[in-house]
Every structure is written in structure tokens, then in C-alpha cells.
Amino acid sequence: MEHEEYWRLIEIERRGVADLLDELDEEQWDSPSLCAGWRIRDVAAHLAYVTDPPSPLRMAAAALRVGGSFHRLNHGSAVELADRLGSGLADHLRRQAGSRRLPAVTNHRNTLFDVLVHGQDIAVPLDIPRTMPVDAARAGADQVWSIGFPFSARKRMRGLRFTAEDTDWTVGEGAEVRGPVQALLMTLTGRTVCLDQLSGPGAPAVADRLTGARSALP
């Protein structure tokens, strides 16, 4: 997928999440997301934070304050922004949907799967249907498989072959796991909510490897 197509899809997904957030009441804003310890508003704030990140120097200073922990930095930044903007997060995300600014530690490929997956982290626990564009989900799954930190998908799923049923996409070697590419992307990022959509001889192994593993990461 071309560079400009990534950014087009990122903007569309950000606007879609903002529209979803517009419909939430206060109880929903404070309810748990799919990410352990993260409220719906915290995940929304993470998406908003990415559109207008601080300078590398400010990020480095913040990282030092939390002992260099990426996860503590990520969570703390999101909670601070969530509490500061409140329900204004939806408007902020919509205004910044076309932003191409990025934190120094990421790129546009990561940003696409980030907004796709976090849209589900918000929607699924609220029982709100949300479908990823197939091309975007395929590109996101490719990227998650190719990188190491933080998901280690290729290492965690060694000995398994993942095949999408709704597009031409397959990775890995071994016992086959089949499912919609959206479900495969969610699974490769450590989410267990789509396990019932997977089939094939390798599907039980996926469930075993995710059960009791680290909770879904933002």
C-alpha cells in the first residue's frame, strides 16, 4: 500500500473513532477498554496524543521521570490528557485527524494498525459494531508480524501459519489458523476477543498462547 493511502486511511479511522466517542455517556467514557487498566477515555486520549506529540526532548524527560518504562510513559501521558480534555477528546481527535505529526518512536505503518486496533479496544467492550477496512487490516497485520516490540507476534506464534479468509494474506509456517483478517490482526496484537472467529488445526494453540499471557497492550 502506498504512503498516501496509509495517511488517507489513518484520517478516516480517526474521524470514525471521534464519531463513536460523540455518542458515549459519562459511564461509558469511564468503563474498561480491552486494555487492562485503561479506561475507554484513556485509549481515546492515546489516539489523540499521537496526533500532537511532544518534542523528543520532552518525551525523553518524561521517560526519565517514569524510570524509562515505555508502558508507564504511554499510560501516564494518556491518563493526563484524558483527564484534562474530558469529553473534548472527540473534538480534538476530529480536528487533528489529518495530522501527520508522529512521536519519534513510531511511523505511519505503526500508526495505521494503532488506530485500527484501538478503535476495537473502545468499541468491543461497549458492544458497538466497528469494521476495519480489509486493505487496512491486512497492512496492519503485515506490520505487526514484521516488528518485534511490543507484541512479539512472530516469536509468540512460532510454528503457526495464519491465513486470512477474506483477502490474500498469509504469514508464518506450521499448523494453519484461519479467520477474517480483522480477527487475525486483533489476535496478533494479543487480544483474545476474536478467538471464536478462528478455525483450523492451529487455532487451539493460539488460544493457549494468549490465555494468561500479558494483557492487551495499547
N, C-alpha and C positions, 0 to 999 in steps of 0.2 A: 504494500500500500504506500502511495506517495506521501511525502511530508505534509503537503497542504491538506490531504484527505484526513490525516491524523487530527490536525487542528480543527477542521470542519466538524468532525465527529465529537471532539472534546467539547467544543462550544455547544453543540446540540445537546449533549448529555448533561452539561452543567445547567443549561436552561431547563431541561426536563426535571432535574433534581430540584431546582428552585421552584418550579410549578408544583411539584409534590409537596415541598415544605410549606407552601402557601396554605395548604389545606389542613395542616396539623393544628390540634389544640394543645394547650399547655401540658396536659398529661402525656400526650404522645411525644412532645418535644423532650420530655424528661424520662421516657421509657427506655429500656435497654436496647441497644443495637445488637447486631450479630457479633460484634467485637467485645469480648469480655471486659467489663469495667468502663465501657464507653457508652454514654447516653446517645440517643439519636442526635441531639444538638451538638455533641462533641464531634461526631462523624461529619455532620454538615459543616462545622467550623473548620475541620481539617481540609475539606474540599475548598472552602473559601480562602483559607490560609495559603494554599498553593497558588492561588491566582495573584497574590500580592505579597510575596515572601520578603523577609528582611534581608539585609545585605549579608554576605558571607561572614563579615566581621561580627555582626550582631548575632548571627547563628552560632558562631564559634564561642562567643562569650556566654550565650545561653546554654550551650552544651557543657561548658566547664562548670556552670552552676549546678548541673544535674549529674556531675561525675562522668560525663562523656557517654551516658546512656542514650542511644538513639530513641528507644521506645519511651523513656521518661520525657525526653525533649519533645517528641511528637505529641504525646498525650498532654503534657503541660501547656504547650502552645495552643492546642485545640481547646482545652477547657477555658483558658484565659480569654480567647476570642469568643467562645460560645457564651460565656457569662457577660462579656462586655457588649456584644451586639444583640443578644437575645433573639427574638423573632425577626429582627432586621437582617439575620443571616441570609434569608431567602433573597431579599433585595440586593444585598451585597454580592451574592453569588451570581445573580442575574446581570447586574451591572458589569461584573468582571468576567463574564462568560467568555468573551473573546480575548482575554489577556493571554499573551504568550510569554509572560514572565514565568520563570521557574526557579525553585530552590536550587542551589548549586549542586546538590547531591542527586539530581534526577534529570530526566529528559522527557521528550514528548511521547515516546513509546511507553514509558512507565506511567506517564500522566493519563494516557488513554485507559489502560486497564485499571488504574486507580479510581477514576470516576465511574467506570462501569461497575466494578465490584462494590464500591462504597454506596452506589445507588441501591444495590441489592441489600447491603448491610442496613440501610434505612428502611427500605420497602418491605422486605420479607417479614421481619418481626411485627410489622403493622398490618400484615395481610393485605398489602397493596400490590396488585399485579404490576410488574415492570419488566419489559422485554428488552434485551440488548440487541442492537443490530448485529446480524450474523457476521458480517465482514469485520466489524469492530471487535466482536468477541473472539474471532479467530486470530486477529492480530494481537489481541491481549494475551491469549493463551500461548501464542508463539513466544512473546516476550517473557512471560512468567516462566516458561520452560527453559529459556535460554539464560536467565540470570540465576545467581545463587541467592544472596541475601535479599529479602528476609524469609523467603518461603522454602528455599532448597527443594523445589519440586522435583527436579531430575534425580537428586540423591534420595529423597524420601520415597519416590515412586520407582526406584530401580527395579528392573525385572518385569515391568508392566508396559503395555503398549496402549495408548489412548487414541481412539478413533471417533471422530465426530460423525453423527448420523445425518446432520443437516447441511454439511458443507464438506469440501475436500480438505481434510486436515487429519494428520496422524503424527504422533511422536512416540519415541520410546521403542523398546523391544521386549517381548515376553508375552505373558498372558494378556489377552485383549480386554480392554474396558471400553464400552461403547456408551454414547449418550449425546444429547444436544451439546453443541459447543459452549453454550452459556453455562450449562451444568458442569462441563469439564473445566472451564475457567474458574468457576467458584470452588470446585474441588481442589484444583492445583494450588489455590491460594489458601488452602487449609480449612475451608468452610465445609460443614457436614450437611447442610440443608438440602443438597441436591443428590444425596446418595441414593435415594429411591428412584432417581431418574437414570441410574447407571445399570448396565447389564453386561453380560459376558463373563468368561471364566475368571477374569482378574478383579471383578467388582468386589467380592468379599474381602480381598486383600487390601483394597483401598479403604474400606470401612475399618478394618483392623488397624491400619497405619494412622488413620486420623483420630480414632477413638482414643481419648486420653492423651493425645498429643497437645502441643501448645495451642491455646485458643486462637481463633482467627485474628490476624494482625491487621491493623489499619495501615 
